[in-house]
Amino acid sequence: MLDPLLFGEIDPPQRLLMGPGPVNAHPRVLRAMSADLLGQFDPEMTGYMNQVMALYRPVFGTQNRWTMLIDGTARAAIEASLVSLIQPGETALVINFGRFGLLLQEILLRIGARFETVDAPWGEVVPAEAIRAAAKRVQPRLICTVHGDTSTTMAQPLDDIGVIAREVGALVYVDATATLGGMEIAADRWGADVITGGLQKCLGGPSGSAPITVSDAAAQAIFARRHDEKGIRAANAVDGVGPRIPSNYFDLAMIMDYWSEKRLNHHTEATTMLYGARECARVALGEGLDARFRRHQAAGAAMSAGLRAMGLTLFGDDAHRMANVTGVYIPQGVDGEAVRAMMREQFEIEIGTAFGPLIGKIWRLGAMGYNAMKHKVLITLAALEACLAAQGVALPLGAAVPAALAAWDEVMAA
Ligand SMILES: Cc1ncc(COP(=O)(O)O)c(C=O)c1O
């Protein structure tokens, strides 16, 4: 008999994760993660680290030497970036249009940095001219923004961000957790100094490893704060002139030294996550980034068209929707949580709830990474239609799936 204290073997239900992330991981990624472990400085392992650097450069749209992984969920890379880029008392400008703009502010607050915000209401993005005016007024050391904010499903245009930052001598930080691998990320063209991501959205992996890219200008500023910890510093190590970065784990100067030929023994790289991150990038580049962006665009267009065909109203500004997450108003009189429960219990499909002012008002439906597939969008729409009908909503039965199919095909044919 099984000892009850051992519980059972992990055997989760086969849920289709169609929320704002995490999503189901690509099987190739899961297979890569079952490979045997290596020692941290084994030449095979450091070889894999170098491959990861090479693989993520095109994913970020950059030539940046410093392109690597932070061990931790996406938030770990956000925190590593901010704690390494800005000093207590320096001023940042936060482009704020949702929950994750609030997260940037929360981390800056803990660092002891000053910050000002340039805001848009939830469901909109911040116009470039408003960012320029705020940057001129605030004269920040750092401009921080989210690319796609899953809380509002909006994608902030970033074409002008680098130009604006150079006008005031600022560096730029971008949280692209939710869009990396699904919408174009153009670190070099945008002139963004540091961009971070996560695996559990468009890259189709599990959460727990966060890709990051750092420009030479940002690396120079970070290395100026280099203070290697006593137990691992080389005899000839020279400290930077700037103040010590007030986090050991998230000290990008030491992390970059670990990812360089110095191989500073900072942390033990999360081998299994690195295998997964490496495979995520191989899957993305193997598909081709343009094809992948188009697939996400088709999935988003199909989801939107299907929801509209049901008679539902989408949340937010049509012109700035993320390709991969769609917000939709919960119809009047419908218990949103009862529908989510029925989706999960009867159809094994997860859709997302919402945050802050949108709690109880919208659902968020995602189609990204391995789940940005035609059949998964169609199955989700058909299931939602059945759940709404069960709640007594009068809706044009059978309209959503053909509308979604047509929208998918239109994007793919364009
Ligand atoms: C835009 C954005 N930033 C950051 C995060 C935080 O990611 P994690 O939960 O992996 O730390 C998320 C997760 O939903 C996100 O959507």
The ligand as a MOL file (V3000), in Angstrom:
LIG
                    3D

  0  0  0     0  0            999 V3000
M  V30 BEGIN CTAB
M  V30 COUNTS 16 16 0 0 0
M  V30 BEGIN ATOM
M  V30 1 C 4.1540 42.1010 -18.4010 0
M  V30 2 C 4.5600 41.2020 -17.2880 0
M  V30 3 N 5.6290 41.5210 -16.5470 0
M  V30 4 C 6.0380 40.7450 -15.5340 0
M  V30 5 C 5.3850 39.5920 -15.1850 0
M  V30 6 C 5.8580 38.8050 -14.0090 0
M  V30 7 O 6.3210 37.5700 -14.3790 0
M  V30 8 P 6.6660 36.4200 -13.3410 0
M  V30 9 O 5.3640 36.0280 -12.7270 0
M  V30 10 O 7.2580 35.3550 -14.2080 0
M  V30 11 O 7.6290 36.9380 -12.3510 0
M  V30 12 C 4.2610 39.2070 -15.9300 0
M  V30 13 C 3.5100 37.9890 -15.5910 0
M  V30 14 O 2.3270 37.8710 -15.8110 0
M  V30 15 C 3.8360 40.0450 -17.0050 0
M  V30 16 O 2.7610 39.7290 -17.7470 0
M  V30 END ATOM
M  V30 BEGIN BOND
M  V30 1 1 1 2
M  V30 2 1 2 3
M  V30 3 2 2 15
M  V30 4 2 3 4
M  V30 5 1 4 5
M  V30 6 1 5 6
M  V30 7 2 5 12
M  V30 8 1 6 7
M  V30 9 1 7 8
M  V30 10 2 8 9
M  V30 11 1 8 10
M  V30 12 1 8 11
M  V30 13 1 12 13
M  V30 14 1 12 15
M  V30 15 2 13 14
M  V30 16 1 15 16
M  V30 END BOND
M  V30 END CTAB
M  END
